[in-house]
Amino acid sequence: MVAALTNESATSKSVYFAHCTSEMIFITHLLAEEPERLAGPLLADTYVTLLKGRNAWYGQKLAKGELTLEMGDSIKGKGMIQGVSAVKAFFELLSHPSLSILHPEANEPIAPVELCPILKMLYRILIIREFPPQAILQALRDETMNDPRDRIAIAQTHAFYRPSLLGQKF
């Protein structure tokens, strides 16, 4: 979506990539005992998925108005667009009421999804359809959003790992 909405702006794609990868690193610190081992494969998969894969194609078509959300996430000739269901699953998992972490600055309990503004906006665009695809650009301009480096530092310096998280029935 970002590429299509900004005429392939390298800066915009870079900002989006930085925020997405920092959120993914944060999420792996919740889900994996040794998240460092996932760093290489995560970044490689992120590059392909976000910038070159089926999900990127789908986002560009949505942003250009060539596809609509009403058409679903199974597209003839492309197959299932996994990113849509992944956004829904991660949002629901990280916002579940039984899961909370201490906010690193406010020191108050929050749902982990609150530290993932891109995930939250994608959920609002793709799943509940509260905003059009253009809203992703506003999320990137949000001045209250943490620097991606800060989110990674938060994940690396706080013990967030929840061994039972993936085994819970939500």
Secondary structure, DSSP 8 states (H G I E B T S, - for coil): -HHHHTTS-HHHHHHHHHHHHHHHHHHHHHH-SSGGGGHHHHHHHHHIIIIISHHHHHHHHHHHTSS-GGG-SEETTTEE-HHHHHHHHHHHHHT-TT--EE-TTT-SEE-GGGG-HHHHHHHHHHTS--S-TTHHHHHHH-TTS--HHHHHHHHHHS----TTGGG---
